[in-house]
Amino acid sequence: MSEEKKTIYSGMQATGNLTLGNYLGALKNWVNLHQDYNCLFGIMDLHSLTVRQDPAAFKKHARSLYALYVAAGLSPEENIIYYQSHVPAHAELGWILDCFTYMGELNRMTQFKDKSAKHADNINAGLYTYPALMAADILLYQADLVPVGADQKQHLELCRDVAQRFNSIYGDVFTIPDGYFGKTSAKVMSLQEPEKKMSKSDENLNATILLTDDKDTVIRKFKRAVTDSEANIAYRDEQPGIKNLINIYSAVTEKTPEEVVKEFEGKGYGDFKMAVGEAVASELAPLQERYNDILKNKDYLDQMIRTNDEKAAILANKTLRKVHKKVGLTDRVYYPFPPKKEEPKEEVPAADDGAYVQMSLTATKIKDKDTITVKENKKRK
Ligand code: TYM
């Protein structure tokens, strides 16, 4: 991490397949940011637990998401790409921030209202306090900027409010983050109901383009996209279906909406839909090829995950330690760290002092004093 660069933080839930909305609203905008910023991108698997998951499928999706990040162009050597659940500081700070977040604030969150309506049989406390955990994600890394789609604006506002509240009590502990939004693609809408955002949980499969959809599927879905009877390719709110297609084409080709309108002047909706489908399929093809290659390279993925988890944990623990001090929690020597693969798997004695032995092993490991650790354990056994 460079001292001179500002820090960027973002992430995605590890649920289901990513959509074109996730890609154009977030992932695509993250690529190359590392040139100007220190960048961290999390796989927000703890957030995914707010909705019931099938464990095997969940594990697979979380792994695929790492590969998709990398395939989209995020280098795990240039960015810190890690799993939220591998850095326990997230859950810990999440709890502390729960205690600084008002129920009145959480009650206003539109995502909570939407998700509660969708999962009426499982309106759990995690769904409710979701934004406090999200605030913890961002604040742990002292992020200056958070690149997200427009649907996350409200959560980000809450994060800023909670950080300011905390700072006003304890001094400057957290950096107050700003949102960072793409222009045309901040909200990619459903292809079937263009008043609604494109979402991976949509039951209508034609509404959503998945990043793993093949060319024929992509083109078929765009051909079926709902438009209107105006027969006029114009960029205006009264034609939400066409406006959405213009936004998508614009984001993929990097042309402005005005340039797109000009390009298709006098053309029919059929031609336009076909062109959007072709452009999106060409954007996704190389990404899909890289994605398949990366998933096959198990050792590389495992190595990257381990290294990056550690980098994230070091940064997160620095902030967590500061927060503990500020709020007056009793000093502690041990901040959890993801274990290294080569770490000797020593049996922890079942006696009462087992926890202490394990604690000293890890605490001294952080300082890389392996010899001392082994001796100390032998003595205590
Ligand atoms: P998630 O997983 O729902 O979405 C990940 C990112 O994709 C963007 N996005 C969209 N952008 C444009 N159009 C769409 N149709 C669309 N659908 C999704 C989202 O805005 C988001 O940027 N709460 C977050 C995950 C999270 C997070 C964080 C993000 C947890 N902690 C800390 C940033 C920082 C979420 O549910 O994203």
Residues whose N, C-alpha, C, O or C-beta is under 5 A from the ligand:
A	BS01	TYM	Y9 S10 G11 M12 Q13 G21 N22 G25 A26 M44 H47 M134 D137 I138 P147 V148 G149 A150 D151 Q152 S185 A186 K187 V188 M189 K197 M198
